[in-house]
Amino acid sequence: MKLEKNLPYLLQLAEIEKAAENMADEIEKTRRRVNALEYTMIPDYQDTIKFIQMKLGEQER
């Protein structure tokens, strides 16, 4: 009898828990993407920009 009374609450709790797990997974994926941008891609692009600027500067002379 108590189980029947609390079953809707248990189902709601399970739904909220699953949503929280999914959100945590998405946050982790986003954190990895940000790290990849911050530590790999952006420095690579900055190096490429410097290289192109140097080459263009040499061509102007």
PDBQT receptor file of N, H, CA, C and O in Angstrom, charges set to zero:
ATOM      1  N   MET A   1       0.824  -1.189   0.000  1.00  0.00    +0.000 N 
ATOM      2  CA  MET A   1       0.000   0.000   0.000  1.00  0.00    +0.000 C 
ATOM      3  C   MET A   1       0.872   1.259   0.000  1.00  0.00    +0.000 C 
ATOM      4  O   MET A   1       0.601   2.206  -0.739  1.00  0.00    +0.000 OA
ATOM      5  N   LYS A   2       1.926   1.266   0.838  1.00  0.00    +0.000 N 
ATOM      6  H   LYS A   2       2.146   0.497   1.438  1.00  0.00    +0.000 HD
ATOM      7  CA  LYS A   2       2.820   2.411   0.865  1.00  0.00    +0.000 C 
ATOM      8  C   LYS A   2       3.576   2.551  -0.455  1.00  0.00    +0.000 C 
ATOM      9  O   LYS A   2       3.820   3.661  -0.929  1.00  0.00    +0.000 OA
ATOM     10  N   LEU A   3       3.939   1.419  -1.037  1.00  0.00    +0.000 N 
ATOM     11  H   LEU A   3       3.740   0.518  -0.652  1.00  0.00    +0.000 HD
ATOM     12  CA  LEU A   3       4.643   1.447  -2.317  1.00  0.00    +0.000 C 
ATOM     13  C   LEU A   3       3.764   2.056  -3.397  1.00  0.00    +0.000 C 
ATOM     14  O   LEU A   3       4.239   2.871  -4.188  1.00  0.00    +0.000 OA
ATOM     15  N   GLU A   4       2.521   1.687  -3.445  1.00  0.00    +0.000 N 
ATOM     16  H   GLU A   4       2.135   1.025  -2.802  1.00  0.00    +0.000 HD
ATOM     17  CA  GLU A   4       1.597   2.252  -4.430  1.00  0.00    +0.000 C 
ATOM     18  C   GLU A   4       1.455   3.759  -4.243  1.00  0.00    +0.000 C 
ATOM     19  O   GLU A   4       1.340   4.508  -5.214  1.00  0.00    +0.000 OA
ATOM     20  N   LYS A   5       1.463   4.185  -3.006  1.00  0.00    +0.000 N 
ATOM     21  H   LYS A   5       1.556   3.576  -2.218  1.00  0.00    +0.000 HD
ATOM     22  CA  LYS A   5       1.324   5.611  -2.716  1.00  0.00    +0.000 C 
ATOM     23  C   LYS A   5       2.566   6.392  -3.156  1.00  0.00    +0.000 C 
ATOM     24  O   LYS A   5       2.458   7.518  -3.644  1.00  0.00    +0.000 OA
ATOM     25  N   ASN A   6       3.725   5.797  -2.984  1.00  0.00    +0.000 N 
ATOM     26  H   ASN A   6       3.813   4.883  -2.588  1.00  0.00    +0.000 HD
ATOM     27  CA  ASN A   6       4.982   6.485  -3.278  1.00  0.00    +0.000 C 
ATOM     28  C   ASN A   6       5.524   6.219  -4.683  1.00  0.00    +0.000 C 
ATOM     29  O   ASN A   6       6.514   6.833  -5.079  1.00  0.00    +0.000 OA
ATOM     30  N   LEU A   7       4.910   5.337  -5.428  1.00  0.00    +0.000 N 
ATOM     31  H   LEU A   7       4.106   4.837  -5.105  1.00  0.00    +0.000 HD
ATOM     32  CA  LEU A   7       5.400   4.993  -6.754  1.00  0.00    +0.000 C 
ATOM     33  C   LEU A   7       5.501   6.206  -7.681  1.00  0.00    +0.000 C 
ATOM     34  O   LEU A   7       6.522   6.353  -8.354  1.00  0.00    +0.000 OA
ATOM     35  N   PRO A   8       4.510   7.068  -7.749  1.00  0.00    +0.000 N 
ATOM     36  CA  PRO A   8       4.661   8.250  -8.623  1.00  0.00    +0.000 C 
ATOM     37  C   PRO A   8       5.863   9.120  -8.237  1.00  0.00    +0.000 C 
ATOM     38  O   PRO A   8       6.546   9.669  -9.102  1.00  0.00    +0.000 OA
ATOM     39  N   TYR A   9       6.110   9.235  -6.936  1.00  0.00    +0.000 N 
ATOM     40  H   TYR A   9       5.555   8.788  -6.234  1.00  0.00    +0.000 HD
ATOM     41  CA  TYR A   9       7.249  10.020  -6.480  1.00  0.00    +0.000 C 
ATOM     42  C   TYR A   9       8.571   9.351  -6.868  1.00  0.00    +0.000 C 
ATOM     43  O   TYR A   9       9.531  10.024  -7.242  1.00  0.00    +0.000 OA
ATOM     44  N   LEU A  10       8.606   8.030  -6.775  1.00  0.00    +0.000 N 
ATOM     45  H   LEU A  10       7.826   7.483  -6.471  1.00  0.00    +0.000 HD
ATOM     46  CA  LEU A  10       9.808   7.297  -7.163  1.00  0.00    +0.000 C 
ATOM     47  C   LEU A  10      10.078   7.437  -8.662  1.00  0.00    +0.000 C 
ATOM     48  O   LEU A  10      11.224   7.595  -9.082  1.00  0.00    +0.000 OA
ATOM     49  N   LEU A  11       9.029   7.379  -9.449  1.00  0.00    +0.000 N 
ATOM     50  H   LEU A  11       8.098   7.251  -9.108  1.00  0.00    +0.000 HD
ATOM     51  CA  LEU A  11       9.188   7.544 -10.894  1.00  0.00    +0.000 C 
ATOM     52  C   LEU A  11       9.675   8.955 -11.234  1.00  0.00    +0.000 C 
ATOM     53  O   LEU A  11      10.535   9.134 -12.096  1.00  0.00    +0.000 OA
ATOM     54  N   GLN A  12       9.121   9.934 -10.557  1.00  0.00    +0.000 N 
ATOM     55  H   GLN A  12       8.422   9.788  -9.857  1.00  0.00    +0.000 HD
ATOM     56  CA  GLN A  12       9.544  11.318 -10.789  1.00  0.00    +0.000 C 
ATOM     57  C   GLN A  12      11.010  11.495 -10.376  1.00  0.00    +0.000 C 
ATOM     58  O   GLN A  12      11.777  12.163 -11.068  1.00  0.00    +0.000 OA
ATOM     59  N   LEU A  13      11.383  10.906  -9.271  1.00  0.00    +0.000 N 
ATOM     60  H   LEU A  13      10.760  10.363  -8.708  1.00  0.00    +0.000 HD
ATOM     61  CA  LEU A  13      12.760  10.983  -8.799  1.00  0.00    +0.000 C 
ATOM     62  C   LEU A  13      13.718  10.325  -9.795  1.00  0.00    +0.000 C 
ATOM     63  O   LEU A  13      14.793  10.858 -10.070  1.00  0.00    +0.000 OA
ATOM     64  N   ALA A  14      13.337   9.193 -10.320  1.00  0.00    +0.000 N 
ATOM     65  H   ALA A  14      12.463   8.760 -10.096  1.00  0.00    +0.000 HD
ATOM     66  CA  ALA A  14      14.168   8.501 -11.303  1.00  0.00    +0.000 C 
ATOM     67  C   ALA A  14      14.320   9.344 -12.569  1.00  0.00    +0.000 C 
ATOM     68  O   ALA A  14      15.396   9.388 -13.166  1.00  0.00    +0.000 OA
ATOM     69  N   GLU A  15      13.252  10.005 -12.969  1.00  0.00    +0.000 N 
ATOM     70  H   GLU A  15      12.379   9.969 -12.484  1.00  0.00    +0.000 HD
ATOM     71  CA  GLU A  15      13.296  10.860 -14.158  1.00  0.00    +0.000 C 
ATOM     72  C   GLU A  15      14.245  12.040 -13.933  1.00  0.00    +0.000 C 
ATOM     73  O   GLU A  15      15.032  12.384 -14.815  1.00  0.00    +0.000 OA
ATOM     74  N   ILE A  16      14.170  12.647 -12.770  1.00  0.00    +0.000 N 
ATOM     75  H   ILE A  16      13.531  12.367 -12.054  1.00  0.00    +0.000 HD
ATOM     76  CA  ILE A  16      15.042  13.776 -12.448  1.00  0.00    +0.000 C 
ATOM     77  C   ILE A  16      16.503  13.328 -12.372  1.00  0.00    +0.000 C 
ATOM     78  O   ILE A  16      17.405  14.025 -12.838  1.00  0.00    +0.000 OA
ATOM     79  N   GLU A  17      16.718  12.159 -11.781  1.00  0.00    +0.000 N 
ATOM     80  H   GLU A  17      15.986  11.592 -11.403  1.00  0.00    +0.000 HD
ATOM     81  CA  GLU A  17      18.073  11.631 -11.667  1.00  0.00    +0.000 C 
ATOM     82  C   GLU A  17      18.675  11.374 -13.053  1.00  0.00    +0.000 C 
ATOM     83  O   GLU A  17      19.840  11.691 -13.289  1.00  0.00    +0.000 OA
ATOM     84  N   LYS A  18      17.900  10.811 -13.952  1.00  0.00    +0.000 N 
ATOM     85  H   LYS A  18      16.953  10.553 -13.760  1.00  0.00    +0.000 HD
ATOM     86  CA  LYS A  18      18.377  10.537 -15.305  1.00  0.00    +0.000 C 
ATOM     87  C   LYS A  18      18.674  11.840 -16.046  1.00  0.00    +0.000 C 
ATOM     88  O   LYS A  18      19.662  11.934 -16.773  1.00  0.00    +0.000 OA
ATOM     89  N   ALA A  19      17.823  12.833 -15.861  1.00  0.00    +0.000 N 
ATOM     90  H   ALA A  19      17.020  12.756 -15.270  1.00  0.00    +0.000 HD
ATOM     91  CA  ALA A  19      18.055  14.133 -16.496  1.00  0.00    +0.000 C 
ATOM     92  C   ALA A  19      19.351  14.755 -15.973  1.00  0.00    +0.000 C 
ATOM     93  O   ALA A  19      20.108  15.348 -16.742  1.00  0.00    +0.000 OA
ATOM     94  N   ALA A  20      19.605  14.624 -14.680  1.00  0.00    +0.000 N 
ATOM     95  H   ALA A  20      18.990  14.142 -14.056  1.00  0.00    +0.000 HD
ATOM     96  CA  ALA A  20      20.836  15.156 -14.099  1.00  0.00    +0.000 C 
ATOM     97  C   ALA A  20      22.060  14.425 -14.647  1.00  0.00    +0.000 C 
ATOM     98  O   ALA A  20      23.082  15.055 -14.917  1.00  0.00    +0.000 OA
ATOM     99  N   GLU A  21      21.970  13.125 -14.812  1.00  0.00    +0.000 N 
ATOM    100  H   GLU A  21      21.140  12.614 -14.592  1.00  0.00    +0.000 HD
ATOM    101  CA  GLU A  21      23.078  12.352 -15.382  1.00  0.00    +0.000 C 
ATOM    102  C   GLU A  21      23.346  12.785 -16.818  1.00  0.00    +0.000 C 
ATOM    103  O   GLU A  21      24.502  12.959 -17.207  1.00  0.00    +0.000 OA
ATOM    104  N   ASN A  22      22.299  12.959 -17.604  1.00  0.00    +0.000 N 
ATOM    105  H   ASN A  22      21.360  12.818 -17.289  1.00  0.00    +0.000 HD
ATOM    106  CA  ASN A  22      22.458  13.406 -18.988  1.00  0.00    +0.000 C 
ATOM    107  C   ASN A  22      23.093  14.789 -19.048  1.00  0.00    +0.000 C 
ATOM    108  O   ASN A  22      23.951  15.050 -19.891  1.00  0.00    +0.000 OA
ATOM    109  N   MET A  23      22.668  15.670 -18.152  1.00  0.00    +0.000 N 
ATOM    110  H   MET A  23      21.971  15.458 -17.467  1.00  0.00    +0.000 HD
ATOM    111  CA  MET A  23      23.231  17.013 -18.117  1.00  0.00    +0.000 C 
ATOM    112  C   MET A  23      24.709  16.967 -17.738  1.00  0.00    +0.000 C 
ATOM    113  O   MET A  23      25.514  17.705 -18.308  1.00  0.00    +0.000 OA
ATOM    114  N   ALA A  24      25.072  16.120 -16.796  1.00  0.00    +0.000 N 
ATOM    115  H   ALA A  24      24.419  15.520 -16.333  1.00  0.00    +0.000 HD
ATOM    116  CA  ALA A  24      26.474  15.978 -16.397  1.00  0.00    +0.000 C 
ATOM    117  C   ALA A  24      27.318  15.460 -17.555  1.00  0.00    +0.000 C 
ATOM    118  O   ALA A  24      28.452  15.903 -17.741  1.00  0.00    +0.000 OA
ATOM    119  N   ASP A  25      26.779  14.530 -18.332  1.00  0.00    +0.000 N 
ATOM    120  H   ASP A  25      25.858  14.170 -18.181  1.00  0.00    +0.000 HD
ATOM    121  CA  ASP A  25      27.494  14.027 -19.513  1.00  0.00    +0.000 C 
ATOM    122  C   ASP A  25      27.714  15.135 -20.535  1.00  0.00    +0.000 C 
ATOM    123  O   ASP A  25      28.800  15.245 -21.105  1.00  0.00    +0.000 OA
ATOM    124  N   GLU A  26      26.707  15.945 -20.767  1.00  0.00    +0.000 N 
ATOM    125  H   GLU A  26      25.825  15.856 -20.304  1.00  0.00    +0.000 HD
ATOM    126  CA  GLU A  26      26.828  17.042 -21.724  1.00  0.00    +0.000 C 
ATOM    127  C   GLU A  26      27.824  18.093 -21.243  1.00  0.00    +0.000 C 
ATOM    128  O   GLU A  26      28.576  18.654 -22.040  1.00  0.00    +0.000 OA
ATOM    129  N   ILE A  27      27.828  18.354 -19.958  1.00  0.00    +0.000 N 
ATOM    130  H   ILE A  27      27.218  17.899 -19.310  1.00  0.00    +0.000 HD
ATOM    131  CA  ILE A  27      28.790  19.310 -19.398  1.00  0.00    +0.000 C 
ATOM    132  C   ILE A  27      30.213  18.800 -19.593  1.00  0.00    +0.000 C 
ATOM    133  O   ILE A  27      31.113  19.567 -19.933  1.00  0.00    +0.000 OA
ATOM    134  N   GLU A  28      30.410  17.510 -19.379  1.00  0.00    +0.000 N 
ATOM    135  H   GLU A  28      29.679  16.886 -19.103  1.00  0.00    +0.000 HD
ATOM    136  CA  GLU A  28      31.735  16.915 -19.562  1.00  0.00    +0.000 C 
ATOM    137  C   GLU A  28      32.177  17.006 -21.022  1.00  0.00    +0.000 C 
ATOM    138  O   GLU A  28      33.334  17.323 -21.295  1.00  0.00    +0.000 OA
ATOM    139  N   LYS A  29      31.280  16.737 -21.952  1.00  0.00    +0.000 N 
ATOM    140  H   LYS A  29      30.340  16.479 -21.730  1.00  0.00    +0.000 HD
ATOM    141  CA  LYS A  29      31.609  16.849 -23.377  1.00  0.00    +0.000 C 
ATOM    142  C   LYS A  29      31.974  18.288 -23.734  1.00  0.00    +0.000 C 
ATOM    143  O   LYS A  29      32.930  18.533 -24.469  1.00  0.00    +0.000 OA
ATOM    144  N   THR A  30      31.211  19.221 -23.210  1.00  0.00    +0.000 N 
ATOM    145  H   THR A  30      30.435  19.022 -22.613  1.00  0.00    +0.000 HD
ATOM    146  CA  THR A  30      31.473  20.635 -23.481  1.00  0.00    +0.000 C 
ATOM    147  C   THR A  30      32.818  21.055 -22.900  1.00  0.00    +0.000 C 
ATOM    148  O   THR A  30      33.561  21.807 -23.531  1.00  0.00    +0.000 OA
ATOM    149  N   ARG A  31      33.131  20.575 -21.706  1.00  0.00    +0.000 N 
ATOM    150  H   ARG A  31      32.527  19.964 -21.194  1.00  0.00    +0.000 HD
ATOM    151  CA  ARG A  31      34.416  20.898 -21.080  1.00  0.00    +0.000 C 
ATOM    152  C   ARG A  31      35.582  20.393 -21.928  1.00  0.00    +0.000 C 
ATOM    153  O   ARG A  31      36.598  21.073 -22.071  1.00  0.00    +0.000 OA
ATOM    154  N   ARG A  32      35.427  19.200 -22.486  1.00  0.00    +0.000 N 
ATOM    155  H   ARG A  32      34.601  18.648 -22.370  1.00  0.00    +0.000 HD
ATOM    156  CA  ARG A  32      36.477  18.642 -23.347  1.00  0.00    +0.000 C 
ATOM    157  C   ARG A  32      36.647  19.471 -24.616  1.00  0.00    +0.000 C 
ATOM    158  O   ARG A  32      37.770  19.705 -25.061  1.00  0.00    +0.000 OA
ATOM    159  N   ARG A  33      35.541  19.911 -25.194  1.00  0.00    +0.000 N 
ATOM    160  H   ARG A  33      34.629  19.721 -24.832  1.00  0.00    +0.000 HD
ATOM    161  CA  ARG A  33      35.621  20.745 -26.404  1.00  0.00    +0.000 C 
ATOM    162  C   ARG A  33      36.303  22.069 -26.107  1.00  0.00    +0.000 C 
ATOM    163  O   ARG A  33      37.132  22.538 -26.886  1.00  0.00    +0.000 OA
ATOM    164  N   VAL A  34      35.951  22.670 -24.979  1.00  0.00    +0.000 N 
ATOM    165  H   VAL A  34      35.277  22.290 -24.346  1.00  0.00    +0.000 HD
ATOM    166  CA  VAL A  34      36.558  23.947 -24.594  1.00  0.00    +0.000 C 
ATOM    167  C   VAL A  34      38.056  23.773 -24.391  1.00  0.00    +0.000 C 
ATOM    168  O   VAL A  34      38.845  24.604 -24.842  1.00  0.00    +0.000 OA
ATOM    169  N   ASN A  35      38.450  22.706 -23.719  1.00  0.00    +0.000 N 
ATOM    170  H   ASN A  35      37.809  22.031 -23.353  1.00  0.00    +0.000 HD
ATOM    171  CA  ASN A  35      39.876  22.451 -23.520  1.00  0.00    +0.000 C 
ATOM    172  C   ASN A  35      40.598  22.253 -24.844  1.00  0.00    +0.000 C 
ATOM    173  O   ASN A  35      41.710  22.748 -25.028  1.00  0.00    +0.000 OA
ATOM    174  N   ALA A  36      39.974  21.535 -25.761  1.00  0.00    +0.000 N 
ATOM    175  H   ALA A  36      39.071  21.133 -25.612  1.00  0.00    +0.000 HD
ATOM    176  CA  ALA A  36      40.588  21.323 -27.069  1.00  0.00    +0.000 C 
ATOM    177  C   ALA A  36      40.783  22.652 -27.785  1.00  0.00    +0.000 C 
ATOM    178  O   ALA A  36      41.831  22.891 -28.385  1.00  0.00    +0.000 OA
ATOM    179  N   LEU A  37      39.786  23.507 -27.721  1.00  0.00    +0.000 N 
ATOM    180  H   LEU A  37      38.935  23.313 -27.233  1.00  0.00    +0.000 HD
ATOM    181  CA  LEU A  37      39.916  24.824 -28.344  1.00  0.00    +0.000 C 
ATOM    182  C   LEU A  37      41.005  25.649 -27.669  1.00  0.00    +0.000 C 
ATOM    183  O   LEU A  37      41.867  26.226 -28.331  1.00  0.00    +0.000 OA
ATOM    184  N   GLU A  38      40.950  25.693 -26.355  1.00  0.00    +0.000 N 
ATOM    185  H   GLU A  38      40.249  25.224 -25.817  1.00  0.00    +0.000 HD
ATOM    186  CA  GLU A  38      41.840  26.564 -25.598  1.00  0.00    +0.000 C 
ATOM    187  C   GLU A  38      43.305  26.152 -25.703  1.00  0.00    +0.000 C 
ATOM    188  O   GLU A  38      44.183  27.005 -25.828  1.00  0.00    +0.000 OA
ATOM    189  N   TYR A  39      43.567  24.873 -25.654  1.00  0.00    +0.000 N 
ATOM    190  H   TYR A  39      42.854  24.179 -25.553  1.00  0.00    +0.000 HD
ATOM    191  CA  TYR A  39      44.941  24.409 -25.571  1.00  0.00    +0.000 C 
ATOM    192  C   TYR A  39      45.512  23.867 -26.872  1.00  0.00    +0.000 C 
ATOM    193  O   TYR A  39      46.724  23.670 -26.963  1.00  0.00    +0.000 OA
ATOM    194  N   THR A  40      44.690  23.621 -27.872  1.00  0.00    +0.000 N 
ATOM    195  H   THR A  40      43.706  23.781 -27.798  1.00  0.00    +0.000 HD
ATOM    196  CA  THR A  40      45.200  23.050 -29.119  1.00  0.00    +0.000 C 
ATOM    197  C   THR A  40      44.888  23.928 -30.319  1.00  0.00    +0.000 C 
ATOM    198  O   THR A  40      45.796  24.420 -30.989  1.00  0.00    +0.000 OA
ATOM    199  N   MET A  41      43.630  24.120 -30.584  1.00  0.00    +0.000 N 
ATOM    200  H   MET A  41      42.893  23.721 -30.039  1.00  0.00    +0.000 HD
ATOM    201  CA  MET A  41      43.251  24.776 -31.833  1.00  0.00    +0.000 C 
ATOM    202  C   MET A  41      43.604  26.264 -31.846  1.00  0.00    +0.000 C 
ATOM    203  O   MET A  41      44.175  26.746 -32.825  1.00  0.00    +0.000 OA
ATOM    204  N   ILE A  42      43.281  26.992 -30.797  1.00  0.00    +0.000 N 
ATOM    205  H   ILE A  42      42.817  26.600 -30.003  1.00  0.00    +0.000 HD
ATOM    206  CA  ILE A  42      43.551  28.430 -30.776  1.00  0.00    +0.000 C 
ATOM    207  C   ILE A  42      45.051  28.715 -30.876  1.00  0.00    +0.000 C 
ATOM    208  O   ILE A  42      45.443  29.567 -31.674  1.00  0.00    +0.000 OA
ATOM    209  N   PRO A  43      45.914  28.032 -30.092  1.00  0.00    +0.000 N 
ATOM    210  CA  PRO A  43      47.355  28.275 -30.271  1.00  0.00    +0.000 C 
ATOM    211  C   PRO A  43      47.850  27.930 -31.680  1.00  0.00    +0.000 C 
ATOM    212  O   PRO A  43      48.715  28.621 -32.218  1.00  0.00    +0.000 OA
ATOM    213  N   ASP A  44      47.309  26.871 -32.274  1.00  0.00    +0.000 N 
ATOM    214  H   ASP A  44      46.607  26.309 -31.836  1.00  0.00    +0.000 HD
ATOM    215  CA  ASP A  44      47.697  26.518 -33.645  1.00  0.00    +0.000 C 
ATOM    216  C   ASP A  44      47.308  27.621 -34.623  1.00  0.00    +0.000 C 
ATOM    217  O   ASP A  44      48.087  27.979 -35.506  1.00  0.00    +0.000 OA
ATOM    218  N   TYR A  45      46.105  28.157 -34.463  1.00  0.00    +0.000 N 
ATOM    219  H   TYR A  45      45.472  27.866 -33.746  1.00  0.00    +0.000 HD
ATOM    220  CA  TYR A  45      45.661  29.239 -35.341  1.00  0.00    +0.000 C 
ATOM    221  C   TYR A  45      46.494  30.494 -35.122  1.00  0.00    +0.000 C 
ATOM    222  O   TYR A  45      46.803  31.206 -36.078  1.00  0.00    +0.000 OA
ATOM    223  N   GLN A  46      46.857  30.770 -33.886  1.00  0.00    +0.000 N 
ATOM    224  H   GLN A  46      46.606  30.191 -33.110  1.00  0.00    +0.000 HD
ATOM    225  CA  GLN A  46      47.687  31.936 -33.617  1.00  0.00    +0.000 C 
ATOM    226  C   GLN A  46      49.061  31.787 -34.278  1.00  0.00    +0.000 C 
ATOM    227  O   GLN A  46      49.591  32.748 -34.835  1.00  0.00    +0.000 OA
ATOM    228  N   ASP A  47      49.627  30.598 -34.216  1.00  0.00    +0.000 N 
ATOM    229  H   ASP A  47      49.196  29.817 -33.763  1.00  0.00    +0.000 HD
ATOM    230  CA  ASP A  47      50.908  30.351 -34.884  1.00  0.00    +0.000 C 
ATOM    231  C   ASP A  47      50.774  30.519 -36.396  1.00  0.00    +0.000 C 
ATOM    232  O   ASP A  47      51.658  31.084 -37.040  1.00  0.00    +0.000 OA
ATOM    233  N   THR A  48      49.696  30.041 -36.949  1.00  0.00    +0.000 N 
ATOM    234  H   THR A  48      48.978  29.582 -36.426  1.00  0.00    +0.000 HD
ATOM    235  CA  THR A  48      49.461  30.167 -38.389  1.00  0.00    +0.000 C 
ATOM    236  C   THR A  48      49.322  31.633 -38.780  1.00  0.00    +0.000 C 
ATOM    237  O   THR A  48      49.856  32.054 -39.807  1.00  0.00    +0.000 OA
ATOM    238  N   ILE A  49      48.619  32.405 -37.982  1.00  0.00    +0.000 N 
ATOM    239  H   ILE A  49      48.185  32.064 -37.148  1.00  0.00    +0.000 HD
ATOM    240  CA  ILE A  49      48.451  33.832 -38.263  1.00  0.00    +0.000 C 
ATOM    241  C   ILE A  49      49.802  34.540 -38.235  1.00  0.00    +0.000 C 
ATOM    242  O   ILE A  49      50.093  35.356 -39.110  1.00  0.00    +0.000 OA
ATOM    243  N   LYS A  50      50.627  34.234 -37.236  1.00  0.00    +0.000 N 
ATOM    244  H   LYS A  50      50.391  33.571 -36.525  1.00  0.00    +0.000 HD
ATOM    245  CA  LYS A  50      51.961  34.841 -37.153  1.00  0.00    +0.000 C 
ATOM    246  C   LYS A  50      52.799  34.480 -38.375  1.00  0.00    +0.000 C 
ATOM    247  O   LYS A  50      53.496  35.328 -38.934  1.00  0.00    +0.000 OA
ATOM    248  N   PHE A  51      52.726  33.228 -38.780  1.00  0.00    +0.000 N 
ATOM    249  H   PHE A  51      52.160  32.540 -38.326  1.00  0.00    +0.000 HD
ATOM    250  CA  PHE A  51      53.489  32.780 -39.944  1.00  0.00    +0.000 C 
ATOM    251  C   PHE A  51      53.047  33.526 -41.203  1.00  0.00    +0.000 C 
ATOM    252  O   PHE A  51      53.885  33.993 -41.974  1.00  0.00    +0.000 OA
ATOM    253  N   ILE A  52      51.753  33.636 -41.406  1.00  0.00    +0.000 N 
ATOM    254  H   ILE A  52      51.073  33.256 -40.779  1.00  0.00    +0.000 HD
ATOM    255  CA  ILE A  52      51.229  34.336 -42.585  1.00  0.00    +0.000 C 
ATOM    256  C   ILE A  52      51.630  35.813 -42.544  1.00  0.00    +0.000 C 
ATOM    257  O   ILE A  52      52.009  36.377 -43.571  1.00  0.00    +0.000 OA
ATOM    258  N   GLN A  53      51.551  36.442 -41.373  1.00  0.00    +0.000 N 
ATOM    259  H   GLN A  53      51.243  35.984 -40.539  1.00  0.00    +0.000 HD
ATOM    260  CA  GLN A  53      51.940  37.844 -41.259  1.00  0.00    +0.000 C 
ATOM    261  C   GLN A  53      53.416  38.034 -41.584  1.00  0.00    +0.000 C 
ATOM    262  O   GLN A  53      53.790  39.008 -42.236  1.00  0.00    +0.000 OA
ATOM    263  N   MET A  54      54.258  37.104 -41.131  1.00  0.00    +0.000 N 
ATOM    264  H   MET A  54      53.954  36.312 -40.601  1.00  0.00    +0.000 HD
ATOM    265  CA  MET A  54      55.684  37.193 -41.435  1.00  0.00    +0.000 C 
ATOM    266  C   MET A  54      55.923  37.057 -42.935  1.00  0.00    +0.000 C 
ATOM    267  O   MET A  54      56.705  37.811 -43.513  1.00  0.00    +0.000 OA
ATOM    268  N   LYS A  55      55.253  36.101 -43.563  1.00  0.00    +0.000 N 
ATOM    269  H   LYS A  55      54.617  35.488 -43.094  1.00  0.00    +0.000 HD
ATOM    270  CA  LYS A  55      55.431  35.891 -45.001  1.00  0.00    +0.000 C 
ATOM    271  C   LYS A  55      54.957  37.111 -45.794  1.00  0.00    +0.000 C 
ATOM    272  O   LYS A  55      55.610  37.527 -46.751  1.00  0.00    +0.000 OA
ATOM    273  N   LEU A  56      53.822  37.678 -45.393  1.00  0.00    +0.000 N 
ATOM    274  H   LEU A  56      53.291  37.340 -44.615  1.00  0.00    +0.000 HD
ATOM    275  CA  LEU A  56      53.315  38.862 -46.079  1.00  0.00    +0.000 C 
ATOM    276  C   LEU A  56      54.251  40.049 -45.866  1.00  0.00    +0.000 C 
ATOM    277  O   LEU A  56      54.461  40.853 -46.775  1.00  0.00    +0.000 OA
ATOM    278  N   GLY A  57      54.807  40.154 -44.669  1.00  0.00    +0.000 N 
ATOM    279  H   GLY A  57      54.636  39.501 -43.931  1.00  0.00    +0.000 HD
ATOM    280  CA  GLY A  57      55.778  41.226 -44.395  1.00  0.00    +0.000 C 
ATOM    281  C   GLY A  57      57.013  41.080 -45.247  1.00  0.00    +0.000 C 
ATOM    282  O   GLY A  57      57.542  42.078 -45.736  1.00  0.00    +0.000 OA
ATOM    283  N   GLU A  58      57.492  39.857 -45.440  1.00  0.00    +0.000 N 
ATOM    284  H   GLU A  58      57.062  39.046 -45.043  1.00  0.00    +0.000 HD
ATOM    285  CA  GLU A  58      58.656  39.605 -46.290  1.00  0.00    +0.000 C 
ATOM    286  C   GLU A  58      58.354  39.937 -47.745  1.00  0.00    +0.000 C 
ATOM    287  O   GLU A  58      59.213  40.463 -48.452  1.00  0.00    +0.000 OA
ATOM    288  N   GLN A  59      57.166  39.640 -48.187  1.00  0.00    +0.000 N 
ATOM    289  H   GLN A  59      56.468  39.213 -47.613  1.00  0.00    +0.000 HD
ATOM    290  CA  GLN A  59      56.798  39.904 -49.586  1.00  0.00    +0.000 C 
ATOM    291  C   GLN A  59      56.688  41.407 -49.855  1.00  0.00    +0.000 C 
ATOM    292  O   GLN A  59      56.938  41.855 -50.975  1.00  0.00    +0.000 OA
ATOM    293  N   GLU A  60      56.316  42.188 -48.834  1.00  0.00    +0.000 N 
ATOM    294  H   GLU A  60      56.114  41.825 -47.925  1.00  0.00    +0.000 HD
ATOM    295  CA  GLU A  60      56.212  43.627 -49.016  1.00  0.00    +0.000 C 
ATOM    296  C   GLU A  60      57.586  44.267 -49.232  1.00  0.00    +0.000 C 
ATOM    297  O   GLU A  60      57.717  45.265 -49.941  1.00  0.00    +0.000 OA
ATOM    298  N   ARG A  61      58.587  43.683 -48.618  1.00  0.00    +0.000 N 
ATOM    299  H   ARG A  61      58.480  42.872 -48.043  1.00  0.00    +0.000 HD
ATOM    300  CA  ARG A  61      59.955  44.231 -48.748  1.00  0.00    +0.000 C 
ATOM    301  C   ARG A  61      60.491  43.887 -50.062  1.00  0.00    +0.000 C 
ATOM    302  O   ARG A  61      61.624  44.246 -50.381  1.00  0.00    +0.000 OA
TER     303      ARG A  61
